[in-house]
Amino acid sequence: MTKSQNTLERSAEQIIFYDEDCGFCSMAVRFIKKHAHPKAFKYYGLQSDMAYDLLKENFPAYANMDTLVLYDQGNIYIMSDAAVKIAVCFSFPWSMLACLRIVPGPLRDLGYRMVARLRQKSNNTLCNNS
């Protein structure tokens, strides 16, 4: 067992992994920190040792990802599934975003990918000015 996994086992908190080199992603994490319960999540970059140790074994495809990943009690959520699970922990009125879970996953993921494309297009501004 690695140090990262051992640390995780002592913690009941959820972990958000994000692309810490992306300004848009960093803004999203600041939004989450502002609107979620203060102790709801721990945050690590997808490039971190924690992500490598935890995700490589449980989710090998993570190495090629630049998406939001939520690790919650051994379960891994990505894209819109992660976003909806995170929104549950927001304070009102932002917690209402969790109602998006009634939208079928493929449609939510389509919206997520559209936002991701905008993020990639804004790479020259947001991602270089985080």
C-alpha positions as CSV (number, residue, x, y, z in Angstrom):
1,M,0.0,0.0,0.0
2,T,1.4,3.4,-1.0
3,K,1.5,6.4,1.4
4,S,-1.2,8.1,-0.7
5,Q,-3.5,5.1,-0.4
6,N,-2.8,4.9,3.4
7,T,-3.6,8.5,3.8
8,L,-6.8,8.1,1.9
9,E,-8.0,5.2,4.0
10,R,-7.8,7.4,7.1
11,S,-9.9,10.1,5.5
12,A,-13.6,9.9,4.7
13,E,-13.4,12.9,2.5
14,Q,-13.9,13.0,-1.2
15,I,-11.0,13.9,-3.5
16,I,-11.3,16.1,-6.6
17,F,-8.5,15.7,-9.2
18,Y,-8.3,18.4,-11.7
19,D,-5.9,19.8,-14.4
20,E,-3.9,22.2,-12.2
21,D,-2.1,23.6,-15.3
22,C,-5.4,24.9,-16.6
23,G,-6.7,28.3,-15.5
24,F,-10.3,27.4,-16.2
25,C,-10.0,24.3,-14.1
26,S,-8.3,26.2,-11.3
27,M,-11.2,28.8,-11.4
28,A,-13.7,25.9,-11.2
29,V,-11.9,24.5,-8.1
30,R,-12.0,28.0,-6.5
31,F,-15.7,28.1,-7.2
32,I,-16.1,24.6,-5.5
33,K,-14.1,25.8,-2.5
34,K,-16.3,28.9,-2.2
35,H,-19.6,27.1,-2.5
36,A,-19.1,23.6,-1.0
37,H,-18.9,22.6,2.6
38,P,-15.3,23.6,3.7
39,K,-14.3,20.0,4.6
40,A,-16.2,18.2,1.9
41,F,-13.3,17.7,-0.5
42,K,-9.5,17.5,-0.8
43,Y,-8.0,18.8,-4.0
44,Y,-5.1,17.4,-6.0
45,G,-3.9,17.9,-9.5
46,L,-4.1,15.1,-12.0
47,Q,-0.4,15.5,-12.3
48,S,0.2,14.9,-8.6
49,D,1.7,11.8,-6.9
50,M,-1.7,11.3,-5.1
51,A,-3.5,11.0,-8.5
52,Y,-0.8,8.7,-9.9
53,D,-0.8,6.4,-6.9
54,L,-4.6,6.3,-6.5
55,L,-5.9,6.4,-10.0
56,K,-3.3,4.4,-11.9
57,E,-4.5,1.2,-10.2
58,N,-8.2,1.9,-10.0
59,F,-8.6,3.8,-13.3
60,P,-5.8,3.2,-15.7
61,A,-7.3,5.5,-18.4
62,Y,-6.7,8.5,-16.1
63,A,-3.2,9.1,-17.5
64,N,-4.6,10.3,-20.8
65,M,-7.3,12.5,-19.2
66,D,-7.6,16.2,-18.6
67,T,-11.1,16.1,-17.1
68,L,-12.5,16.5,-13.6
69,V,-12.3,13.3,-11.6
70,L,-14.0,12.7,-8.3
71,Y,-12.8,9.9,-6.0
72,D,-15.5,9.0,-3.5
73,Q,-15.1,6.0,-1.2
74,G,-13.5,3.8,-3.8
75,N,-15.7,5.0,-6.6
76,I,-14.5,7.1,-9.5
77,Y,-16.7,9.7,-11.2
78,I,-15.6,11.7,-14.3
79,M,-17.0,14.5,-16.4
80,S,-20.7,15.4,-15.7
81,D,-21.1,12.5,-13.2
82,A,-18.3,14.1,-11.1
83,A,-19.8,17.6,-11.5
84,V,-23.3,16.5,-10.3
85,K,-21.9,14.6,-7.3
86,I,-19.8,17.7,-6.4
87,A,-22.9,20.0,-6.7
88,V,-24.7,18.0,-4.0
89,C,-22.2,19.5,-1.5
90,F,-22.8,23.1,-2.6
91,S,-24.7,25.5,-0.5
92,F,-28.1,26.8,-1.7
93,P,-28.9,27.9,-4.4
94,W,-25.9,26.3,-6.2
95,S,-26.8,22.9,-4.8
96,M,-29.8,23.0,-7.2
97,L,-27.3,22.1,-9.9
98,A,-27.4,18.6,-8.6
99,C,-30.9,18.4,-10.1
100,L,-29.1,17.9,-13.4
101,R,-28.7,14.2,-12.4
102,I,-32.2,13.7,-13.9
103,V,-30.8,14.5,-17.3
104,P,-29.5,11.3,-19.0
105,G,-25.7,10.9,-18.6
106,P,-24.9,11.0,-22.3
107,L,-26.7,14.3,-22.7
108,R,-24.9,15.7,-19.5
109,D,-21.6,14.5,-20.9
110,L,-22.3,16.2,-24.2
111,G,-22.7,19.5,-22.4
112,Y,-19.6,18.8,-20.4
113,R,-17.6,18.2,-23.6
114,M,-18.9,21.4,-25.1
115,V,-17.7,23.4,-22.1
116,A,-14.4,21.5,-22.3
117,R,-14.0,22.5,-25.9
118,L,-14.6,26.1,-24.9
119,R,-11.9,25.7,-22.2
120,Q,-9.5,24.4,-24.8
121,K,-10.3,27.3,-27.2
122,S,-9.6,29.7,-24.3
123,N,-6.2,28.0,-23.7
124,N,-4.3,31.1,-24.7
125,T,-6.0,33.2,-22.1
126,L,-7.4,31.3,-19.1
127,C,-4.9,28.4,-19.1
128,N,-1.9,30.7,-19.3
129,N,-3.1,33.1,-16.7
130,S,-4.2,30.9,-13.8
